[in-house]
Amino acid sequence: MMGQVPKTVTWGLLAAWAVHDAEELATMATWVRDNRERLEERFPQVPWARLEVSQRHVNVAIGLMAGVIAAAAADGARTDGRSPLFQTVLAGFGLHGLVHLAQAAITRGYTPGLVTSPLVVLPFAAWAWRRLKAEGVPVRGSTAGLLWFPVVLGGVHALAHLLTRPRKPRENDRWF
């Protein structure tokens, strides 16, 4: 018998994401800049200059991702967790936590998002999946769904780049 999924499962995704992304908001922009020399020595093939982003870029990217997460949480709440969008984003959130752990292992140190990944992201994702299954919600585990993770993340950062890049003034750009 299928029960009603608690809103802490669906809207909890947005809350857990907000806690996690607060850490990223506070650390992401300065982390590459502060660690770039060490990272360039260890991984010379990585284009570190391209990965360095401004705080403004981070703010915009996190704001854009907030829209994605909020839409998924709302759809999850509307469908009692049955929404493919909600389940895909929940899977992506868990994957995101694992990526942070892998990044820290590879770089041999702290990376933005590392603290909240094992404390918030991974426990929440595991708990939410258990609750969905306990309520009889059909879980749509799909590799294709996880392929959206880099597409959405890349798209958010590409759009943030477009929105925050310096604009060249044009001759007709006058305030008077």
C-alpha positions in Angstrom: 0.0 0.0 0.0 1.3 3.4 -0.9 1.3 6.1 1.8 1.7 9.8 1.6 5.4 10.8 1.4 6.2 13.4 4.1 7.0 16.9 2.9 10.3 16.6 4.7 11.4 14.2 1.9 10.4 16.5 -1.0 10.9 20.0 0.4 13.7 18.6 2.5 15.7 18.4 -0.8 15.6 22.1 -1.0 16.5 22.6 2.6 19.4 20.1 2.4 20.6 21.8 -0.8 20.4 25.2 0.8 22.6 24.1 3.8 25.1 22.5 1.4 25.2 25.4 -1.0 25.7 27.9 1.8 29.1 26.2 2.3 29.8 26.5 -1.4 28.7 30.1 -1.5 31.2 30.9 1.3 34.2 29.0 -0.1 34.0 28.4 -3.8 35.2 31.7 -5.3 38.3 31.9 -3.1 39.2 28.2 -3.0 40.7 27.9 -6.6 42.5 31.2 -6.2 44.0 30.2 -2.9 44.9 26.7 -4.0 45.8 27.3 -7.6 49.6 27.1 -7.3 49.4 23.8 -5.5 46.8 22.4 -7.9 48.7 23.5 -11.0 51.8 21.6 -9.7 49.8 18.5 -9.0 47.5 18.6 -12.0 49.2 20.7 -14.8 46.8 19.4 -17.5 43.8 21.1 -15.8 43.0 24.6 -17.1 42.9 26.2 -13.6 42.7 29.7 -14.9 39.4 28.8 -16.6 38.0 27.3 -13.4 38.6 30.4 -11.3 35.3 32.2 -10.9 34.3 35.4 -9.2 32.0 35.6 -6.2 29.5 37.2 -8.4 29.6 34.2 -10.7 29.2 31.8 -7.7 26.2 33.9 -6.5 24.4 33.8 -9.8 25.2 30.1 -10.4 23.8 29.2 -7.0 20.8 31.3 -7.6 20.1 29.6 -10.9 20.6 26.1 -9.3 18.1 27.2 -6.6 15.5 27.5 -9.2 16.2 24.0 -10.5 16.2 22.5 -7.0 13.0 24.4 -5.9 11.2 23.3 -9.1 12.2 19.7 -8.4 11.1 19.9 -4.7 7.8 21.4 -5.7 7.1 18.8 -8.3 8.1 16.1 -5.7 5.7 17.6 -3.2 2.9 17.7 -5.8 3.4 14.1 -6.8 4.3 12.6 -3.4 7.9 11.9 -4.6 6.8 10.1 -7.8 7.9 12.8 -10.2 10.8 11.8 -12.5 12.1 15.3 -12.1 12.2 15.1 -8.3 13.8 11.6 -8.4 16.4 12.6 -11.0 17.4 15.7 -9.0 17.5 13.7 -5.8 19.8 11.2 -7.4 21.9 14.1 -8.8 22.2 15.6 -5.3 23.5 12.4 -3.9 25.9 12.0 -6.8 27.0 15.6 -6.2 27.9 14.7 -2.6 30.0 11.8 -3.8 31.8 14.1 -6.3 32.8 16.4 -3.4 34.3 13.4 -1.5 36.2 12.3 -4.6 37.5 15.8 -5.3 38.8 16.1 -1.8 40.5 12.7 -2.1 42.1 13.6 -5.4 43.3 17.0 -4.3 44.3 15.6 -0.9 42.6 18.4 1.0 39.5 20.5 1.6 37.4 21.4 -1.5 34.2 23.5 -1.4 31.2 21.4 -0.3 33.3 18.8 1.5 32.0 19.5 5.0 28.3 19.3 4.3 28.6 16.4 1.8 29.0 13.6 4.5 27.0 15.5 7.1 24.0 16.7 5.0 24.0 15.7 1.4 24.7 12.0 1.6 22.6 11.2 4.7 19.7 13.2 3.4 19.7 11.5 -0.1 20.0 8.0 1.5 17.2 8.8 4.0 14.9 10.3 1.3 15.3 7.2 -0.9 14.5 4.9 2.0 11.4 7.0 2.8 10.2 6.9 -0.8 10.6 3.1 -0.9 9.0 2.7 2.5 5.9 4.6 1.3 5.7 2.3 -1.8 6.8 5.0 -4.3 8.1 3.4 -7.5 11.7 4.5 -7.6 13.0 5.1 -11.1 16.7 4.5 -10.9 18.1 5.5 -14.2 21.6 6.0 -15.6 20.1 8.3 -18.2 18.7 10.5 -15.4 22.2 10.8 -13.8 23.5 11.9 -17.2 21.6 15.1 -16.6 23.8 16.0 -13.6 26.8 17.3 -15.7 24.4 18.9 -18.3 22.5 20.9 -15.7 25.6 21.8 -13.7 27.5 22.9 -16.8 24.5 24.8 -18.1 24.1 26.7 -14.8 27.7 27.7 -14.9 27.7 28.6 -18.6 24.6 30.8 -18.0 26.2 32.3 -14.9 29.3 33.1 -17.0 27.2 34.8 -19.6 25.3 36.8 -17.0 28.4 38.0 -15.1 31.0 38.5 -17.8 32.2 42.1 -18.2 30.2 43.9 -21.0 31.9 46.1 -23.4 30.2 49.5 -23.6 28.7 50.3 -26.9 28.5 53.8 -28.4 24.8 54.0 -27.8 25.0 52.9 -24.2 24.4 56.2 -22.4 22.4 56.9 -19.4 21.3 60.3 -20.6 
